[in-house]
Amino acid sequence: MRLLLKVTLFYLAITLVVFGVGGIITYNIFQKEIQHETDRYLVTRLWSLQNSIENGESPFAFISKNLSIKEINNTVEETNYLFSDTLADHPNPKIDRLELHRKLSVVKKIKDKTYKVEIFDVIVESDDIFSGVFQSQTRLFIILGVSLVIFSYLVSSWLFQPFNVTIQAIKNFRLNDVNEPDLGKTNTKEFKELNQILARMIKKSKIDYKSLKEFSENASHEMQTPLAVAKGKIELLMQSKNLDEEQLQLISSTYEAINHLSKMSRSLSLLTKIENDEFTDLQEINLSEKINQSIFDFQELLDLKEIKINHELERDVIVQCDPVLIQILISNLFQNAIRHNIPKGHIIVKLTKNYLEISNSGNALTVPSDSLFKRFKKANQSTGTIGLGLAIVKKICDVNNFDIQYYYQNEEHTLKVVFNKER
């Protein structure tokens, strides 16, 4: 939901409360005003009656459903106006029901005679006032709400255009880009400050990234050189004829440790490059051909370990990815299925236009399955690995918007890469 729409809905919620309170106030004002006008009308009628009697007209000629006048004892004192609500017959004789009326009662002396006068007038009932106020407030609120929502959509494209430009620039920005992102120009103070802060952060991030990248590359390069030299010398030493069995075991252990360190260095360097989006050569890759080639490449190793492989591949399955990354992903999945298999086990490869699924026979995990894709997390049957293979697979899936899933059933480990992950 857009920010402006959220703000609009928030204001509408406040407006609804205000309209509710305003409706109550309006109802009370209308009720008092109607009562006041009705009372004034009754007094006016009383004055008119008094003038007519003083001018010689018979007071009893004015008697009707809405006016009652009686001559009473002259000893009775005059009273003030007394207003009250009462029920009386409907003014329309065809309607036989009682209606709420306003009544004025008074004792008045007119031309040396004392009269008790009662004057009635129909008043607007509370239900009618409430209904009128509610309908008017509701319609006004609907008009206001619709207008605000429409206005928010119309104004957002203009008012928030600089913000949208900034968001798009940040989305497209990569730390390894040569040029600074174009954050656009705006005369809105808040957007100006935002762009200035982002520009400083981007500049600082690029400097830090460049320094870290140089350090990582230099460290990886400088580490690989002495490791290669050490491996070469150990290999020469292992070929010496005057070594006893204990010395040979120590040298072999040292060689494995150096080899492990070399693999770990290369894998960490690869992870860093993937995280820094250095593989941006997106191409349409025929995954069917790539997997067929990988099956052929691993066939000797499969035969050596007596592992049977079955595959069901759709033809010409195309994915968009960097060719180096897709090859690393396939190789790591195959290596994982071979390494974690059992003697004379099997591997099943299934490829469709939506997913790649590789299953292999094997014992159940001794670690939680949700930790498989974390760095340096290894199961009991993978003690000879560095624990980065599936972490690299997960990272490749993340940068290409693939989804990687794992499950174990029927004594089979299954890794499933879904290509059409929902964004």
C-alpha positions as CSV (number, residue, x, y, z in Angstrom):
1,M,0.0,0.0,0.0
2,R,1.3,3.4,-1.0
3,L,2.3,5.9,1.7
4,L,-0.1,8.6,0.5
5,L,-3.0,6.1,0.5
6,K,-2.1,5.0,4.0
7,V,-2.1,8.6,5.2
8,T,-5.4,9.2,3.4
9,L,-7.0,6.2,5.1
10,F,-5.6,7.4,8.4
11,Y,-7.1,10.9,7.9
12,L,-10.4,9.2,6.8
13,A,-10.4,7.3,10.1
14,I,-9.9,10.5,12.0
15,T,-12.6,12.2,9.9
16,L,-15.0,9.4,10.6
17,V,-14.6,10.1,14.4
18,V,-14.9,13.8,13.8
19,F,-18.1,13.3,11.7
20,G,-19.5,11.1,14.4
21,V,-18.9,13.7,17.1
22,G,-20.0,16.4,14.7
23,G,-23.2,14.5,14.0
24,I,-24.1,14.3,17.7
25,I,-23.4,18.1,18.1
26,T,-25.4,18.9,14.9
27,Y,-28.3,16.7,16.1
28,N,-28.4,18.6,19.5
29,I,-28.2,22.0,17.8
30,F,-31.0,21.1,15.3
31,Q,-33.2,19.8,18.1
32,K,-32.7,22.9,20.2
33,E,-33.2,25.2,17.2
34,I,-36.4,23.5,16.1
35,Q,-37.7,23.5,19.7
36,H,-36.8,27.2,20.0
37,E,-38.5,28.1,16.7
38,T,-41.6,26.1,17.6
39,D,-41.8,27.8,21.0
40,R,-41.5,31.2,19.3
41,Y,-44.2,30.3,16.8
42,L,-46.6,29.2,19.6
43,V,-46.0,32.6,21.4
44,T,-46.7,34.4,18.2
45,R,-50.0,32.6,17.8
46,L,-50.8,33.5,21.4
47,W,-50.2,37.1,20.7
48,S,-52.3,37.0,17.6
49,L,-55.1,35.4,19.5
50,Q,-54.8,38.0,22.2
51,N,-55.0,40.9,19.7
52,S,-58.0,39.3,18.0
53,I,-59.9,39.1,21.3
54,E,-59.0,42.6,22.3
55,N,-60.3,43.8,18.9
56,G,-63.7,42.3,19.7
57,E,-63.6,38.9,18.2
58,S,-65.1,35.9,20.1
59,P,-62.3,33.9,21.7
60,F,-64.2,30.6,21.1
61,A,-64.2,31.2,17.3
62,F,-60.5,30.2,17.4
63,I,-61.0,26.8,19.0
64,S,-59.6,23.9,16.9
65,K,-57.5,20.8,17.3
66,N,-54.5,22.9,17.8
67,L,-56.0,25.5,20.1
68,S,-58.0,25.2,23.3
69,I,-59.3,28.3,25.2
70,K,-61.4,28.3,28.3
71,E,-62.8,31.1,30.4
72,I,-62.0,30.6,34.1
73,N,-62.5,32.4,37.4
74,N,-61.1,35.9,37.4
75,T,-59.5,35.3,40.7
76,V,-56.9,33.0,39.1
77,E,-53.6,34.7,38.7
78,E,-51.9,34.9,35.3
79,T,-49.1,32.4,34.8
80,N,-45.9,32.4,32.8
81,Y,-45.5,30.6,29.5
82,L,-45.3,26.8,30.2
83,F,-43.9,24.8,27.3
84,S,-44.1,21.0,27.2
85,D,-44.1,18.0,24.8
86,T,-47.3,16.0,24.5
87,L,-49.2,13.7,22.2
88,A,-52.1,14.9,20.2
89,D,-54.2,14.1,17.2
90,H,-52.5,14.4,13.8
91,P,-53.3,17.7,12.0
92,N,-54.5,15.7,9.0
93,P,-58.0,14.4,9.9
94,K,-57.5,11.5,7.5
95,I,-54.6,10.2,9.6
96,D,-55.8,8.5,12.7
97,R,-52.8,8.5,15.0
98,L,-51.3,10.5,17.8
99,E,-48.3,12.8,16.9
100,L,-45.7,14.5,19.1
101,H,-46.7,18.1,19.6
102,R,-45.3,21.1,21.4
103,K,-47.8,22.7,23.8
104,L,-47.9,26.2,25.2
105,S,-50.0,26.5,28.4
106,V,-50.8,29.8,29.9
107,V,-53.4,31.7,32.0
108,K,-54.0,35.1,30.5
109,K,-56.3,38.0,31.4
110,I,-57.8,39.6,28.3
111,K,-60.3,42.5,28.5
112,D,-61.2,41.9,32.2
113,K,-61.7,38.1,31.6
114,T,-59.4,35.3,32.5
115,Y,-58.7,32.5,30.0
116,K,-56.7,29.3,30.1
117,V,-55.1,28.9,26.7
118,E,-53.4,25.8,25.3
119,I,-51.8,26.0,21.8
120,F,-50.4,22.9,20.1
121,D,-48.0,22.6,17.1
122,V,-46.5,19.5,15.5
123,I,-42.8,19.3,16.0
124,V,-40.1,17.3,14.2
125,E,-39.5,14.1,16.1
126,S,-36.0,13.1,17.4
127,D,-36.0,10.1,15.1
128,D,-36.5,12.3,12.1
129,I,-33.8,14.7,13.1
130,F,-31.4,11.9,13.8
131,S,-32.2,10.3,10.4
132,G,-31.7,13.5,8.6
133,V,-28.4,14.3,10.3
134,F,-27.2,10.7,9.8
135,Q,-28.0,10.6,6.1
136,S,-26.5,14.0,5.5
137,Q,-23.3,13.2,7.4
138,T,-23.0,9.8,5.8
139,R,-23.3,11.1,2.3
140,L,-20.9,13.9,3.0
141,F,-18.4,11.4,4.4
142,I,-18.7,9.2,1.4
143,I,-18.2,12.1,-1.0
144,L,-15.2,13.3,1.1
145,G,-13.7,9.7,1.3
146,V,-14.0,9.0,-2.4
147,S,-12.6,12.5,-3.3
148,L,-9.6,12.0,-1.0
149,V,-8.8,8.5,-2.3
150,I,-9.0,9.7,-5.9
151,F,-7.1,12.8,-5.1
152,S,-4.4,10.7,-3.4
153,Y,-3.9,8.6,-6.5
154,L,-3.8,11.6,-8.8
155,V,-1.4,13.7,-6.6
156,S,0.9,10.8,-5.8
157,S,2.2,10.6,-9.3
158,W,3.1,14.3,-9.1
159,L,4.0,14.9,-5.5
160,F,5.9,11.7,-4.9
161,Q,7.6,11.6,-8.3
162,P,11.0,12.7,-6.9
163,F,10.7,10.0,-4.2
164,N,9.8,7.3,-6.8
165,V,12.9,8.4,-8.8
166,T,15.1,8.0,-5.8
167,I,13.6,4.5,-5.0
168,Q,14.2,3.4,-8.6
169,A,17.7,4.7,-8.5
170,I,18.5,2.8,-5.3
171,K,16.9,-0.4,-6.8
172,N,19.1,-0.2,-9.8
173,F,22.2,0.7,-7.9
174,R,25.1,-1.8,-7.5
175,L,28.2,-1.2,-5.4
176,N,30.4,-2.1,-8.3
177,D,28.8,0.5,-10.6
178,V,31.3,3.1,-11.9
179,N,28.9,6.0,-11.9
180,E,26.9,7.4,-8.9
181,P,23.1,6.8,-9.1
182,D,21.0,9.7,-10.4
183,L,18.7,10.5,-7.4
184,G,17.0,13.2,-9.4
185,K,16.2,16.8,-8.4
186,T,13.5,18.1,-6.2
187,N,12.5,21.3,-4.4
188,T,10.8,19.4,-1.5
189,K,12.9,19.9,1.6
190,E,12.4,16.4,3.0
191,F,13.2,14.7,-0.3
192,K,16.3,16.9,-0.7
193,E,17.6,15.9,2.7
194,L,16.9,12.2,1.9
195,N,18.8,12.4,-1.4
196,Q,21.7,14.2,0.3
197,I,21.9,11.5,3.1
198,L,21.7,8.7,0.5
199,A,24.4,10.3,-1.6
200,R,26.7,10.4,1.3
201,M,25.9,6.8,2.3
202,I,26.4,5.6,-1.2
203,K,29.7,7.3,-1.5
204,K,30.9,5.9,1.8
205,S,29.6,2.4,0.9
206,K,31.5,2.5,-2.4
207,I,34.7,3.5,-0.8
208,D,34.3,0.7,1.9
209,Y,33.3,-1.8,-0.8
210,K,36.3,-1.0,-2.9
211,S,38.7,-1.3,0.1
212,L,37.1,-4.6,1.2
213,K,37.1,-5.9,-2.4
214,E,40.8,-5.1,-2.8
215,F,41.6,-6.6,0.5
216,S,39.6,-9.8,-0.2
217,E,41.1,-10.2,-3.6
218,N,44.7,-9.5,-2.4
219,A,44.2,-11.8,0.6
220,S,42.8,-14.6,-1.6
221,H,45.6,-14.2,-4.1
222,E,48.4,-13.9,-1.6
223,M,47.0,-16.9,0.3
224,Q,46.7,-19.1,-2.7
225,T,50.4,-18.6,-3.7
226,P,52.0,-19.9,-0.5
227,L,49.4,-22.6,-0.3
228,A,50.3,-23.8,-3.8
229,V,54.0,-23.7,-2.9
230,A,53.4,-25.6,0.3
231,K,51.3,-28.2,-1.5
232,G,54.0,-28.7,-4.2
233,K,56.8,-29.1,-1.6
234,I,54.7,-31.6,0.4
235,E,53.9,-33.6,-2.7
236,L,57.7,-33.7,-3.4
237,L,58.3,-34.7,0.2
238,M,55.7,-37.5,0.0
239,Q,57.7,-39.0,-2.9
240,S,60.8,-39.4,-0.7
241,K,61.8,-43.0,-0.2
242,N,63.3,-42.7,3.3
243,L,60.0,-41.9,5.0
244,D,58.6,-44.2,7.5
245,E,54.8,-44.8,7.9
246,E,54.4,-42.3,10.8
247,Q,56.1,-39.5,8.9
248,L,54.1,-40.3,5.8
249,Q,50.8,-40.0,7.8
250,L,51.9,-36.7,9.3
251,I,52.8,-35.3,5.9
252,S,49.6,-36.6,4.4
253,S,47.6,-35.0,7.2
254,T,49.4,-31.7,6.6
255,Y,48.7,-31.9,2.9
256,E,44.9,-32.5,3.5
257,A,44.8,-29.5,5.9
258,I,46.5,-27.2,3.3
259,N,44.2,-28.5,0.6
260,H,41.2,-27.9,2.9
261,L,42.3,-24.4,3.6
262,S,42.9,-23.7,-0.2
263,K,39.3,-24.9,-1.0
264,M,37.8,-22.8,1.8
265,S,39.7,-19.7,0.6
266,R,38.4,-20.2,-3.0
267,S,34.8,-20.9,-1.8
268,L,34.7,-17.8,0.5
269,S,36.1,-15.7,-2.3
270,L,33.4,-17.0,-4.6
271,L,30.7,-16.3,-2.0
272,T,31.9,-12.7,-1.6
273,K,31.8,-12.2,-5.4
274,I,28.3,-13.5,-5.6
275,E,27.1,-11.3,-2.7
276,N,28.7,-8.3,-4.4
277,D,26.9,-9.0,-7.7
278,E,30.0,-9.4,-9.7
279,F,28.4,-12.1,-11.9
280,T,26.1,-10.0,-14.0
281,D,26.5,-11.6,-17.4
282,L,22.9,-12.8,-17.7
283,Q,22.2,-15.1,-20.5
284,E,19.5,-17.6,-21.6
285,I,21.0,-20.9,-20.5
286,N,19.8,-24.3,-21.9
287,L,19.7,-26.1,-18.6
288,S,18.9,-29.4,-20.2
289,E,22.1,-29.4,-22.1
290,K,24.1,-28.3,-19.0
291,I,22.8,-31.1,-16.9
292,N,23.4,-33.7,-19.5
293,Q,27.0,-32.5,-19.8
294,S,27.4,-32.7,-16.0
295,I,26.0,-36.2,-15.9
296,F,28.6,-37.2,-18.5
297,D,31.4,-35.4,-16.6
298,F,30.6,-37.1,-13.3
299,Q,30.0,-40.5,-14.8
300,E,33.5,-41.8,-13.9
301,L,33.2,-40.8,-10.3
302,L,29.7,-42.3,-10.1
303,D,31.0,-45.6,-11.6
304,L,33.9,-45.5,-9.1
305,K,31.5,-45.3,-6.2
306,E,29.1,-47.7,-7.8
307,I,26.3,-45.1,-7.7
308,K,23.5,-45.5,-10.3
309,I,22.0,-42.3,-11.8
310,N,18.5,-42.0,-13.3
311,H,17.4,-38.9,-15.0
312,E,14.2,-37.5,-16.4
313,L,14.9,-34.2,-18.2
314,E,12.6,-32.1,-20.3
315,R,14.1,-30.8,-23.5
316,D,15.3,-27.2,-23.9
317,V,14.5,-25.9,-20.4
318,I,15.7,-22.3,-20.5
319,V,16.7,-20.2,-17.5
320,Q,18.2,-16.7,-17.4
321,C,21.4,-16.7,-15.3
322,D,25.1,-16.0,-15.4
323,P,26.7,-19.1,-17.1
324,V,29.5,-19.4,-14.5
325,L,27.0,-19.4,-11.6
326,I,24.6,-21.9,-13.2
327,Q,27.6,-24.3,-13.7
328,I,28.7,-23.9,-10.1
329,L,25.1,-24.5,-8.9
330,I,24.8,-27.7,-10.9
331,S,28.3,-29.0,-10.0
332,N,27.7,-28.3,-6.3
333,L,24.3,-30.1,-6.3
334,F,25.9,-33.2,-8.1
335,Q,28.9,-33.2,-5.7
336,N,26.6,-33.0,-2.7
337,A,24.4,-35.9,-4.0
338,I,27.6,-38.0,-4.6
339,R,29.4,-37.1,-1.4
340,H,26.4,-37.7,0.9
341,N,25.3,-41.0,-0.8
342,I,25.7,-44.5,0.5
343,P,27.8,-47.3,-1.1
344,K,25.9,-48.6,-4.2
345,G,23.3,-46.0,-3.8
346,H,21.4,-44.0,-6.4
347,I,20.8,-40.5,-7.7
348,I,17.6,-39.3,-9.4
349,V,17.6,-36.1,-11.4
350,K,14.4,-34.5,-12.6
351,L,14.2,-31.3,-14.7
352,T,11.0,-29.5,-15.8
353,K,10.4,-26.0,-17.0
354,N,9.6,-25.0,-13.4
355,Y,12.2,-26.8,-11.2
356,L,15.3,-29.0,-10.9
357,E,15.1,-31.8,-8.4
358,I,18.1,-34.0,-7.4
359,S,17.5,-36.8,-5.0
360,N,20.0,-39.2,-3.5
361,S,19.9,-42.2,-1.2
362,G,21.5,-41.6,2.2
363,N,21.1,-41.8,5.9
364,A,19.0,-39.2,7.8
365,L,20.6,-36.0,8.9
366,T,21.9,-35.5,12.4
367,V,21.6,-31.7,12.2
368,P,18.4,-29.6,11.7
369,S,17.5,-29.4,8.0
370,D,17.1,-25.6,8.2
371,S,20.8,-25.2,8.9
372,L,22.0,-27.0,5.8
373,F,22.3,-23.8,3.8
374,K,24.3,-21.9,6.4
375,R,28.0,-21.6,6.1
376,F,30.2,-24.3,7.7
377,K,27.1,-26.4,8.7
378,K,27.9,-30.0,8.0
379,A,26.0,-33.3,8.7
380,N,27.8,-36.3,10.2
381,Q,28.4,-37.9,6.9
382,S,30.2,-34.8,5.5
383,T,33.2,-34.5,7.8
384,G,35.5,-34.3,4.9
385,T,33.9,-31.2,3.4
386,I,34.3,-27.5,4.2
387,G,30.6,-26.9,4.6
388,L,30.2,-24.2,2.0
389,G,28.8,-26.1,-1.0
390,L,25.1,-25.6,-0.2
391,A,25.7,-22.1,1.2
392,I,27.0,-21.2,-2.3
393,V,24.0,-22.9,-3.9
394,K,21.6,-20.9,-1.7
395,K,23.4,-17.7,-2.5
396,I,23.2,-18.4,-6.2
397,C,19.5,-19.1,-5.9
398,D,18.9,-15.9,-4.0
399,V,20.6,-13.6,-6.5
400,N,18.7,-15.2,-9.4
401,N,15.3,-15.2,-7.5
402,F,15.2,-19.1,-7.4
403,D,13.8,-21.0,-4.4
404,I,15.8,-23.9,-2.9
405,Q,14.0,-26.5,-0.9
406,Y,15.1,-29.6,1.0
407,Y,13.2,-32.6,2.3
408,Y,14.0,-36.2,3.4
409,Q,11.6,-39.1,2.9
410,N,11.8,-42.8,2.0
411,E,15.6,-42.7,2.9
412,E,16.2,-40.1,0.2
413,H,17.6,-36.6,0.4
414,T,16.0,-34.2,-2.1
415,L,17.1,-30.7,-3.1
416,K,14.7,-28.9,-5.3
417,V,15.4,-25.6,-7.1
418,V,12.3,-23.8,-8.2
419,F,12.8,-21.3,-11.0
420,N,9.5,-19.4,-11.0
421,K,9.7,-18.1,-7.3
422,E,7.1,-15.5,-6.5
423,R,8.6,-12.1,-6.1
